[in-house]
């Protein structure tokens, strides 16, 4: 199974649109256009097909964690969550 296959399956399973995926990638400061993203979801024999590299899939998964769970809580020097206020 290729990175493209994994990316496609996650997109379908989570019912994500391309603009949502772009926003998820922006959560980890990774910029990509909708047209670049669309190249990953094309069939392999399409002239504009592009392989999804490890870095892109990794950034998507890291952004997905933030998207679903929220940002990581800030901790103090002892590793305990900081209290607000």
N, C-alpha and C positions, 0 to 999 in steps of 0.2 A: 504494500500500500504506500503510495507516495504522499508527500506533504500536501499536494493539490487535492488528493482524495480525502485526506483528513480534514482539510480546510472546508471542502464542499460539504462533507457530512456534518460538520459542526454548524455550518451556516444553515443547513436545512433543519437539523434537529432543534436549533435554538430560534428558528424562524427570523433570522437576521437579514435586513436589507443592506445593500452596499453602503448606503450613507451611514448606517449604524455601525458597520464594521470600520469605516473610516474614523468615526468618532471614538470607537474602542481603541484603535491604534493610536489615536492622538492622546489618550490617557497615559501612554508610556512614551510620549514625545516622539512617535514614529509617524512621519507624514507620508501619505500615499494618495494618489488621485483615484477616483472611481474607475477611470478607464484602465489604469494600471492594475487595479484590483480585479476588474472584469477579465483580464487576461489569464488569471489563475483558474477561473471557473469555466473556461472554454474547453472544448475537446482537444485532445493531444494533436490531432491532425489539422487543426485550424491554423492558418498562417500567423495569427496574432497570439497564439497560445504561449504562455510563459511558465517556466517551472517556478514553483513556490520554494524559496530557499528556507533553510533552517531558521535564519534570523527573523524572517517575516512571520513564520508560524509561531516562533517563540515569543515575539513581541505581541502577537495577537492573543496568545494564551495568557500572558502576563496582564495585558489590558482587560481581558475577559474576567480575570479574577477581581480586578479593581471594579469593573462594571457591575459584577454580580454581588460582591461583598462590601464594596466601598473601600475608600483609601485605608491604608495601614495606619493604626493609631500611633501617635507620637509617644515615645517612651523616654523616661528620665535616664540619668546616667547609671542607675542601678537596674535598668531593664523593666521597670514597672511603668504602667500607663500613667501619663501625666494627668493630673486633675485640672479641669478647666476652672478659671476664675481665680 
